[in-house]
């Protein structure tokens, strides 16, 4: 059985926000995206930006966090999320 969640420990913590209350992320918790999240990601961008948008939606973090991640970790997260689409197409599952 394929896992429906994945935790990615970020290569280095990412902080966003200014002033007294920046928010720091040291990991992402990914889960299976909804159909609506897939639709939002594909309508708003193309290529790699779609992947970034989908990760942001599935992990419930701002897109600016994804933009600061190393490309290898973005690819790891994207591969995990796209696995949900590929599974149904390759096996005939619905």
KERO-414453 format. One line per field, with one value per residue: residue number from 1; residue in one letter; z, x, y of N, C-alpha, C, O, CB in turn. Coordinates in Angstrom, 2 decimals, always signed. Each point is the difference from the previous one (the first is absolute). Glycine has a CB too. Example, Ala and Ser with C-alpha at 12.3 -4.5 7.8 and 13.67 -1.06 7.14 Angstrom:
2
resi = 1; 2
resn = a; s
nw = +7.80; -1.97
nu = +13.19; +1.54
nv = -5.69; +2.22
caw = +0.00; +0.06
cau = -0.89; +0.82
cav = +1.19; +1.19
cw = +0.00; +0.73
cu = +0.90; -0.77
cv = +1.20; +1.09
ow = +0.66; +0.17
ou = +1.04; +0.51
ov = -0.02; +1.11
cbw = +0.59; -2.32
cbu = -2.93; +0.67
cbv = -1.15; -1.74
//
This chain:
94
resi = 1; 2; 3; 4; 5; 6; 7; 8; 9; 10; 11; 12; 13; 14; 15; 16; 17; 18; 19; 20; 21; 22; 23; 24; 25; 26; 27; 28; 29; 30; 31; 32; 33; 34; 35; 36; 37; 38; 39; 40; 41; 42; 43; 44; 45; 46; 47; 48; 49; 50; 51; 52; 53; 54; 55; 56; 57; 58; 59; 60; 61; 62; 63; 64; 65; 66; 67; 68; 69; 70; 71; 72; 73; 74; 75; 76; 77; 78; 79; 80; 81; 82; 83; 84; 85; 86; 87; 88; 89; 90; 91; 92; 93; 94
resn = x; x; x; x; x; x; x; x; x; x; x; x; x; x; x; x; x; x; x; x; x; x; x; x; x; x; x; x; x; x; x; x; x; x; x; x; x; x; x; x; x; x; x; x; x; x; x; x; x; x; x; x; x; x; x; x; x; x; x; x; x; x; x; x; x; x; x; x; x; x; x; x; x; x; x; x; x; x; x; x; x; x; x; x; x; x; x; x; x; x; x; x; x; x
nw = +0.00; -2.00; +3.14; -0.39; +0.97; -1.59; +3.11; -2.61; +2.94; -1.70; -1.03; +2.43; +1.99; -2.69; +2.26; -1.77; +1.47; -0.18; +2.96; +2.14; -2.25; -1.94; -0.25; +0.78; -2.42; +1.99; -2.39; -2.62; +2.09; -3.48; +0.78; -2.66; -1.37; +0.81; -2.88; +1.19; -0.15; -3.06; -0.62; +1.32; -1.69; -2.81; +0.44; +0.86; -2.54; -2.67; +1.61; +2.48; +0.49; +0.30; +2.27; +1.58; +0.13; +1.23; +2.43; +0.83; +0.24; +1.74; +2.34; +0.49; -1.53; -1.03; -2.93; +2.20; +0.75; -3.02; -0.33; +2.15; -1.45; -0.75; -2.94; +2.07; +1.39; -2.75; -0.74; +2.74; -0.48; -2.96; +0.73; +2.06; -2.09; -2.34; +2.02; -0.39; -3.19; -0.01; +1.63; -2.19; -2.46; +0.98; +0.81; -2.30; +2.94; -0.69
nu = +0.84; +1.47; +0.70; -3.04; +3.04; +2.60; +0.91; +1.47; +1.95; -0.39; +2.85; -0.86; -2.61; -1.50; +0.20; -2.78; +0.11; +1.47; +0.17; +0.77; -0.46; +3.00; -2.29; +2.99; -1.34; +1.97; -2.18; -1.50; -2.09; +0.18; -3.07; -0.27; +0.36; -3.00; -0.17; +0.72; +3.13; -0.15; -1.47; +2.18; +2.33; -1.38; -0.90; +3.03; +1.91; +0.55; +1.50; +0.50; -2.82; -1.42; +2.06; -0.65; -3.08; +0.31; +1.77; -2.16; -2.27; +1.50; +1.02; -2.95; +2.84; -0.98; +0.15; +2.19; +0.46; +0.50; +2.14; +2.00; -0.05; +3.11; -1.46; +0.08; -2.65; -1.59; +0.53; -1.16; -2.74; -0.34; +0.22; -2.37; -1.96; +0.46; -0.74; -3.02; +0.33; +1.30; -2.25; -2.08; +1.88; +0.93; -2.85; -2.26; +0.12; -2.82
nv = -1.19; +2.21; +0.90; +1.19; +1.41; +0.73; +1.05; +1.68; -0.08; +3.03; -1.15; +1.92; +0.12; +1.00; +2.65; +0.52; +2.76; +2.73; +0.01; -1.31; -2.45; -1.05; -2.23; -1.52; -1.92; -1.98; -1.20; +0.67; -1.55; -0.89; -0.56; -1.45; +3.16; -0.14; -1.04; +2.89; -0.54; -0.83; +2.71; +1.82; -1.27; +0.55; +3.12; +1.02; -1.08; -1.13; -2.24; -0.36; +1.48; -2.93; -0.61; +2.61; -0.57; -2.88; +0.93; +2.12; -2.12; -2.11; +2.00; +1.67; +1.83; +2.90; -1.32; +1.05; -3.18; -0.64; +2.37; -1.52; -3.14; -0.27; +0.25; -2.41; +0.99; +0.54; -3.04; -1.07; +1.41; -1.02; -3.03; +0.26; +1.20; -2.04; -2.54; +1.11; -0.21; -2.85; -1.51; +0.46; -0.65; -2.84; -1.34; +0.98; +1.95; +1.26
caw = +0.00; -0.09; +1.09; -0.42; +0.52; -0.05; +0.67; -0.57; +0.85; -0.90; +0.09; +1.00; +0.33; -0.85; +0.75; -0.78; +0.83; +0.54; +1.30; +1.23; -0.04; -1.20; +0.13; -0.49; -0.39; -0.07; -0.73; -0.65; +0.11; -1.21; +0.00; -1.33; -0.34; -0.49; -1.43; -0.14; +0.09; -1.29; -0.98; +0.27; -0.37; -1.45; -0.67; +0.39; -0.42; -0.86; +0.28; +1.36; +0.88; +0.40; +1.08; +1.19; +0.47; +0.56; +1.29; +0.93; +0.36; +0.71; +1.28; +0.69; +0.31; -1.05; -1.16; +0.19; +0.66; -1.04; -0.84; +0.66; +0.19; -1.03; -1.11; +0.24; +0.93; -0.74; -0.87; +0.85; +0.37; -1.22; -0.38; +0.93; -0.32; -1.32; +0.12; +0.16; -1.34; -0.80; +0.50; -0.59; -1.45; -0.35; +0.50; -0.29; +1.21; -0.06
cau = -0.84; +0.76; -0.29; -0.80; +0.65; +1.46; +0.65; +1.30; +0.80; +0.65; +1.45; +0.25; -1.27; -0.39; -0.80; -0.68; -0.60; +0.93; -0.40; +0.17; -0.62; +0.19; -0.36; +1.09; -0.37; +1.15; -0.46; -1.31; -0.82; -0.80; -1.08; -0.60; -0.75; -1.37; -0.19; -0.04; +1.38; +0.63; -0.56; +0.55; +1.41; +0.18; -0.56; +0.71; +1.40; +0.41; +1.30; +0.53; -0.83; -1.15; +0.48; +0.16; -1.34; -0.62; +0.66; -0.50; -1.38; -0.06; +0.69; -0.61; +1.01; +0.06; +0.84; +1.34; +0.81; +0.41; +0.97; +1.31; +0.49; +0.91; -0.70; -0.10; -1.10; -1.24; -0.24; -0.42; -1.39; -0.80; -0.10; -0.95; -1.35; -0.39; -0.24; -1.43; -0.61; +0.52; -0.50; -1.30; +0.11; +0.77; -0.57; -1.43; -0.76; -0.79
cav = +1.19; +1.24; +0.94; +1.15; +1.20; +0.02; +1.13; +0.36; +0.87; +0.96; +0.03; +1.03; +0.67; +1.13; +0.97; +1.03; +1.03; +0.97; +0.56; -0.77; -1.34; -0.81; -1.41; -0.84; -1.36; -0.90; -1.19; +0.05; -1.20; -0.13; -0.98; -0.14; +1.21; -0.16; +0.29; +1.45; +0.50; -0.29; +0.94; +1.33; +0.02; -0.06; +1.18; +1.21; +0.03; -1.10; -0.60; -0.07; +0.85; -0.82; -0.86; +0.84; +0.36; -1.19; -0.28; +1.02; -0.33; -1.27; +0.14; +1.14; +1.01; +1.01; -0.31; +0.57; -1.03; -0.95; +0.70; +0.03; -1.36; -0.51; -0.64; -1.43; -0.26; +0.30; -1.15; -1.12; +0.25; -0.09; -1.42; -0.62; +0.44; -0.49; -1.43; -0.24; +0.05; -1.10; -1.27; -0.29; -0.16; -1.20; -1.24; -0.06; +0.31; +1.22
cw = +0.00; +1.12; -0.54; +0.57; -0.11; +0.75; -0.65; +0.96; -0.92; +0.25; +0.99; +0.29; -0.90; +0.84; -0.97; +0.96; +0.59; +1.36; +1.13; -0.11; -1.32; +0.29; -0.63; -0.24; -0.04; -0.68; -0.71; +0.25; -1.22; +0.19; -1.41; -0.31; -0.45; -1.50; -0.23; +0.07; -1.29; -1.05; +0.19; -0.45; -1.51; -0.70; +0.27; -0.54; -0.97; +0.49; +1.48; +0.98; +0.44; +1.18; +1.29; +0.61; +0.67; +1.35; +1.06; +0.48; +0.87; +1.38; +0.86; +0.52; -1.13; -1.14; +0.17; +0.72; -1.04; -0.89; +0.60; +0.23; -1.08; -1.06; +0.22; +0.94; -0.62; -0.90; +0.80; +0.38; -1.22; -0.46; +0.88; -0.40; -1.35; +0.01; +0.18; -1.35; -0.82; +0.43; -0.65; -1.48; -0.37; +0.41; -0.33; +1.22; -0.21; +1.35
cu = +0.88; -0.45; -0.82; +0.53; +1.51; +0.49; +1.36; +0.67; +0.77; +1.50; +0.47; -1.33; -0.24; -0.91; -0.64; -0.68; +1.07; -0.49; +0.22; -0.47; +0.25; -0.39; +1.12; -0.52; +1.26; -0.36; -1.31; -0.69; -0.92; -1.05; -0.56; -0.81; -1.42; -0.04; +0.00; +1.40; +0.77; -0.48; +0.58; +1.46; +0.17; -0.57; +0.82; +1.42; +0.26; +1.33; +0.35; -0.82; -1.27; +0.38; +0.13; -1.36; -0.67; +0.61; -0.51; -1.40; -0.06; +0.67; -0.57; +1.06; +0.00; +0.94; +1.41; +0.92; +0.53; +1.06; +1.39; +0.59; +1.02; -0.80; -0.18; -1.14; -1.35; -0.34; -0.48; -1.48; -0.92; -0.18; -1.02; -1.43; -0.48; -0.23; -1.47; -0.72; +0.42; -0.56; -1.32; +0.06; +0.68; -0.68; -1.47; -0.86; -0.80; -0.13
cv = +1.25; +0.94; +1.19; +1.31; -0.14; +1.23; +0.20; +0.96; +0.94; +0.04; +1.06; +0.68; +1.21; +0.90; +0.98; +0.95; +0.90; +0.47; -0.98; -1.46; -0.74; -1.45; -0.82; -1.41; -0.85; -1.33; +0.32; -1.32; -0.03; -1.07; -0.08; +1.25; -0.33; +0.29; +1.52; +0.60; -0.29; +1.00; +1.40; +0.10; +0.05; +1.22; +1.25; +0.11; -1.15; -0.55; -0.05; +0.83; -0.73; -0.88; +0.80; +0.35; -1.20; -0.36; +0.98; -0.35; -1.26; +0.07; +1.12; +0.97; +1.04; -0.42; +0.54; -0.98; -0.97; +0.63; +0.06; -1.39; -0.37; -0.77; -1.50; -0.35; +0.33; -1.18; -1.21; +0.14; -0.14; -1.44; -0.72; +0.36; -0.52; -1.51; -0.33; +0.00; -1.21; -1.34; -0.38; -0.25; -1.30; -1.30; -0.16; +0.25; +1.27; +0.63
ow = +0.72; +0.29; -1.13; -0.28; -0.08; -0.25; -0.13; +0.25; -0.85; +1.12; +0.71; -0.89; -0.39; +0.53; -0.93; +1.15; +0.15; +0.41; -0.01; +0.87; -0.66; +1.14; -1.12; +0.83; -0.61; -0.24; +0.30; -0.08; -0.09; +0.70; -0.85; +0.79; -0.45; -0.57; -1.00; -0.73; -0.47; -0.78; -0.98; -0.57; -0.50; -1.09; -0.76; +0.04; -0.29; +0.70; +0.84; +1.16; +1.09; +0.97; +1.06; +1.21; +1.06; +0.92; +1.12; +1.20; +1.01; +0.92; +1.17; +1.16; -1.11; +0.22; -0.55; -0.18; +0.02; -0.43; -0.74; +0.50; -1.11; +0.32; -0.32; -0.20; +0.29; -0.09; -0.45; -0.08; +0.09; -0.43; -0.48; -0.09; -0.14; -0.87; -0.42; -0.20; -0.69; -0.84; -0.46; -0.52; -0.96; -0.64; +0.18; -0.06; -0.82; +0.14
ou = +1.00; -1.20; +0.21; -0.54; +0.53; -0.48; +0.78; -0.50; +0.77; +0.47; +0.99; -0.85; +0.93; -1.02; +0.64; -0.29; +1.16; -1.12; +0.93; +0.33; -0.96; +0.08; +0.43; -0.70; +1.00; +0.86; -0.66; +0.62; -0.95; +0.22; +0.30; -0.87; -0.29; +0.94; +0.55; +0.31; +0.76; +0.80; +0.38; +0.41; +0.88; +0.46; -0.08; +0.60; -0.88; +0.75; -0.80; -0.13; -0.50; -0.76; -0.43; -0.16; -0.60; -0.72; -0.32; -0.29; -0.71; -0.41; +0.35; -0.02; -0.41; +1.00; +0.95; +1.22; +1.18; +0.94; +0.97; +1.12; -0.06; -0.99; -1.05; -0.68; -1.00; -1.16; -0.89; -0.76; -1.07; -1.09; -0.79; -0.86; -1.16; -0.70; -0.44; -0.94; -0.82; -0.26; -0.15; -0.74; -0.40; +0.22; -0.57; -1.22; +0.37; -0.64
ov = +0.06; +0.12; +0.43; +1.07; -1.11; +1.11; -0.94; +1.10; -0.46; -0.16; -0.19; +0.09; +0.71; -0.45; +0.48; -0.34; -0.38; -0.30; -0.80; -0.81; -0.40; -0.46; +0.28; -0.58; +0.40; -0.84; +0.99; -1.06; +0.78; -0.98; +0.84; +0.39; -1.11; +0.56; +0.47; +0.94; +0.85; +0.52; +0.65; +1.01; +0.70; +0.34; +0.97; +1.07; -0.81; +0.68; -0.40; -0.36; +0.23; -0.14; -0.46; -0.05; +0.14; -0.39; -0.40; +0.11; -0.03; -0.71; +0.15; +0.41; -0.31; -0.69; -0.56; +0.05; -0.35; -0.67; +0.21; -0.13; +0.53; -0.66; -0.55; -1.01; -0.66; -0.41; -0.73; -0.96; -0.59; -0.38; -0.81; -0.87; -0.39; -0.52; -1.08; -0.77; -0.61; -0.86; -1.13; -0.84; -0.66; -1.02; -1.08; -0.13; +0.84; +1.04
cbw = +0.50; -2.81; +2.34; +0.12; +1.67; -1.97; +2.34; -2.64; +2.71; -1.17; -3.09; +0.12; +2.76; -2.69; +2.94; -3.10; +0.36; -2.72; -1.16; +0.34; +2.21; -1.92; +1.06; +0.43; -0.73; +2.33; +1.38; -1.70; +2.65; -2.11; +3.29; -0.56; -0.21; +2.84; +0.72; +1.75; +2.96; +1.38; +0.90; +2.52; +2.57; +1.24; +0.95; +1.99; +2.48; -2.67; -3.04; -2.12; -2.25; -3.33; -2.73; -2.18; -2.90; -3.23; -2.32; -2.35; -3.14; -3.12; -2.26; -0.53; +2.41; +1.51; -0.89; +0.25; +2.10; +0.48; -0.12; +0.59; +2.17; +1.38; -1.20; -0.17; +1.61; +0.16; -1.11; +0.97; +1.74; -0.21; -0.29; +1.94; +1.49; -0.18; +1.41; +2.48; +0.78; +0.50; +2.61; +2.28; +0.72; +0.87; +1.63; -1.74; +2.24; -2.06
cbu = -2.83; +1.46; +1.92; -1.43; -2.46; +0.52; -1.99; -0.32; -0.57; -2.57; -0.85; +3.26; -0.70; +1.20; +0.86; -0.06; -3.06; +1.79; -2.59; -0.61; -0.78; +1.79; -2.94; +2.41; -3.00; +0.04; +1.80; +0.19; +1.06; +1.71; -0.85; +0.78; +2.43; -1.87; -1.87; -2.60; -0.80; -0.63; -2.49; -1.97; -0.32; -0.54; -2.17; -1.98; +1.57; -1.97; +1.51; +2.40; +1.40; -0.12; +1.66; +2.28; +0.40; +0.25; +2.39; +1.70; -0.07; +0.40; +1.70; -1.91; +1.84; -1.48; -2.98; -2.23; -2.54; -3.22; -2.84; -1.82; -2.13; +2.87; +1.97; +3.12; +2.55; +1.64; +2.64; +3.11; +1.84; +1.92; +3.19; +2.57; +1.57; +2.00; +2.69; +1.05; +0.79; +2.32; +1.30; -0.27; +0.49; +1.81; +2.23; +1.73; +1.36; -0.60
cbv = -1.31; -0.39; -1.12; -2.56; +1.50; -2.35; +0.49; -1.43; -1.29; +1.52; -0.61; +0.27; -1.49; -0.93; -0.71; -1.24; -1.15; +1.02; +2.19; +2.93; +1.26; +1.99; +0.23; +1.97; +0.42; +1.89; -2.52; +2.67; -0.78; +1.73; -0.39; -2.91; +2.22; +0.09; -2.62; -0.92; -1.20; -2.97; -2.00; -0.78; -1.97; -2.80; -1.99; -1.09; +1.88; +0.32; +1.19; -0.01; +1.81; +0.15; -0.97; +0.98; +1.58; -0.42; -0.46; +1.61; +1.10; -0.45; -1.02; -1.87; -1.37; +2.44; +0.59; +2.24; +0.56; -0.41; +1.13; +2.23; -1.16; +0.51; +2.30; +0.84; +1.13; +2.90; +1.58; +0.75; +2.14; +2.62; +0.84; +0.96; +2.42; +2.38; +0.86; +1.83; +3.12; +2.17; +1.57; +2.21; +3.12; +2.39; +1.16; -1.46; -1.97; -1.94
//
